[in-house]
Amino acid sequence: AAMGLMKKRDAHGQTLLHRCARGGGATKVFEYLMEVAAATAGGKGGAGVLPGQTLDGMRDGYGRTPLQWAVINGHEALARRMTDRDVQCDATGVRDAQGETALEMAERRAVCAAADLRVQGKNQSVWGSIAKALGGSGGTKNLKKTGKM
């Protein structure tokens, strides 16, 4: 029964892990879902989320991973947890359907002029902090160099 729940996808191709990341579930909820997934898949953490799959391989209908949803919605604690060594989501190599990595998403939303990209009620420092946690500078000068700003 637990495996069925972990594999189930909604109309947008999102699993429980996507929904937790997108909605900003508590890190304890995320950890519980990872434990259930690992137990049902016979693996550990990100290495065995579902049989033959990692969190990086869990793409939804938008081509996004749970980490990318946590970043887009400014859920810093979840984004940090997903990049811990036992979960190991890739913040710089996995691109969504629009061609952006989680780090690029965070850096773009950290720009003052990008208010339309950010979740209402959160300021750019949230995404700057996420970008820094994902290995970026947390600033916008790198975006200016790459032309992504």
C-alpha positions as CSV (number, residue, x, y, z in Angstrom):
1,A,0.0,0.0,0.0
2,A,2.8,2.4,0.8
3,M,4.5,1.8,-2.5
4,G,1.3,2.5,-4.3
5,L,1.0,5.9,-2.5
6,M,4.7,6.8,-3.3
7,K,4.2,6.0,-7.0
8,K,0.9,7.7,-7.4
9,R,0.9,10.9,-9.4
10,D,-1.7,13.7,-9.7
11,A,-2.9,15.3,-12.9
12,H,0.3,17.3,-13.1
13,G,2.5,14.2,-12.7
14,Q,3.5,15.1,-9.2
15,T,4.2,12.6,-6.4
16,L,3.8,13.1,-2.7
17,L,7.4,14.2,-2.6
18,H,6.7,16.9,-5.3
19,R,3.7,18.1,-3.4
20,C,5.6,18.3,-0.1
21,A,8.4,20.3,-1.7
22,R,6.1,22.5,-3.6
23,G,3.8,23.2,-0.7
24,G,6.6,23.7,1.9
25,G,5.9,20.7,4.0
26,A,7.9,20.4,7.2
27,T,11.3,18.8,6.8
28,K,10.0,16.1,9.2
29,V,7.2,15.3,6.7
30,F,9.8,15.2,3.8
31,E,12.0,12.9,5.9
32,Y,9.1,10.6,6.7
33,L,8.2,10.4,3.0
34,M,11.8,9.6,2.2
35,E,11.8,6.8,4.8
36,V,8.6,5.3,3.4
37,A,10.0,5.5,-0.1
38,A,13.3,3.9,0.9
39,A,11.6,1.1,2.9
40,T,9.2,0.3,0.0
41,A,12.0,0.5,-2.5
42,G,14.5,-1.4,-0.4
43,G,17.0,1.5,-0.6
44,K,18.1,4.4,1.5
45,G,17.3,8.1,1.0
46,G,17.8,9.6,-2.4
47,A,19.5,6.5,-3.7
48,G,16.4,4.4,-3.6
49,V,13.4,6.7,-3.6
50,L,11.5,4.4,-5.8
51,P,12.9,1.3,-7.6
52,G,15.5,2.6,-10.0
53,Q,14.8,6.2,-9.3
54,T,16.4,9.1,-7.4
55,L,14.8,12.5,-6.5
56,D,16.7,14.0,-9.5
57,G,14.9,11.4,-11.8
58,M,11.5,12.2,-10.4
59,R,10.2,14.7,-13.0
60,D,6.7,15.9,-13.0
61,G,4.6,17.2,-15.9
62,Y,6.6,20.4,-15.9
63,G,9.9,18.6,-16.0
64,R,10.7,19.6,-12.4
65,T,12.1,17.7,-9.5
66,P,11.0,18.1,-5.9
67,L,14.2,20.2,-5.2
68,Q,13.2,22.6,-8.0
69,W,9.7,23.1,-6.6
70,A,11.2,23.8,-3.1
71,V,13.5,26.4,-4.6
72,I,10.8,28.0,-6.8
73,N,8.5,28.5,-3.8
74,G,11.2,29.7,-1.4
75,H,11.2,26.7,1.0
76,E,14.8,27.1,2.2
77,A,14.8,24.4,4.9
78,L,13.5,21.8,2.4
79,A,15.9,22.8,-0.3
80,R,18.8,22.5,2.2
81,R,17.6,19.1,3.4
82,M,17.3,17.9,-0.2
83,T,20.9,18.7,-0.9
84,D,22.3,17.0,2.3
85,R,24.7,14.2,1.6
86,D,22.2,11.4,2.3
87,V,19.6,12.8,-0.2
88,Q,22.0,14.4,-2.7
89,C,19.8,16.2,-5.1
90,D,21.7,17.9,-7.9
91,A,21.2,21.7,-7.8
92,T,23.4,22.5,-10.9
93,G,23.1,19.6,-13.4
94,V,19.4,18.8,-13.6
95,R,17.3,21.1,-15.8
96,D,13.6,21.5,-15.9
97,A,11.5,21.8,-19.2
98,Q,12.5,25.5,-19.4
99,G,16.2,24.6,-19.2
100,E,16.8,25.9,-15.7
101,T,18.7,24.3,-12.8
102,A,17.6,24.7,-9.2
103,L,20.5,27.0,-8.6
104,E,19.6,29.2,-11.6
105,M,16.0,29.4,-10.4
106,A,17.2,30.6,-7.0
107,E,19.6,33.1,-8.3
108,R,17.1,34.6,-10.8
109,R,14.5,35.0,-8.0
110,A,17.2,36.7,-5.8
111,V,17.3,39.7,-8.2
112,C,15.5,42.7,-6.8
113,A,13.7,43.3,-10.1
114,A,12.3,39.7,-10.2
115,A,9.5,40.4,-7.8
116,D,7.0,38.9,-10.2
117,L,8.8,35.5,-10.0
118,R,8.8,35.3,-6.2
119,V,6.1,34.0,-3.9
120,Q,4.1,36.8,-2.4
121,G,5.3,37.8,1.0
122,K,8.9,36.6,0.6
123,N,11.7,38.9,-0.4
124,Q,14.7,38.3,-2.5
125,S,17.0,37.5,0.4
126,V,15.2,34.1,0.8
127,W,16.3,33.1,-2.7
128,G,19.8,34.6,-2.2
129,S,20.1,32.4,0.9
130,I,18.9,29.3,-1.0
131,A,21.3,30.0,-3.9
132,K,24.2,30.2,-1.5
133,A,23.1,26.9,0.1
134,L,23.0,25.3,-3.3
135,G,26.6,26.4,-4.0
136,G,26.0,29.7,-5.7
137,S,27.1,33.2,-4.7
138,G,23.8,34.3,-3.3
139,G,24.3,37.5,-5.3
140,T,23.3,38.7,-8.7
141,K,26.6,39.5,-10.3
142,N,27.0,36.0,-11.8
143,L,23.6,36.4,-13.5
144,K,24.7,39.6,-15.1
145,K,27.7,37.9,-16.6
146,T,25.7,35.0,-18.0
147,G,22.9,37.2,-19.4
148,K,20.2,35.5,-17.4
149,M,19.1,38.6,-15.7
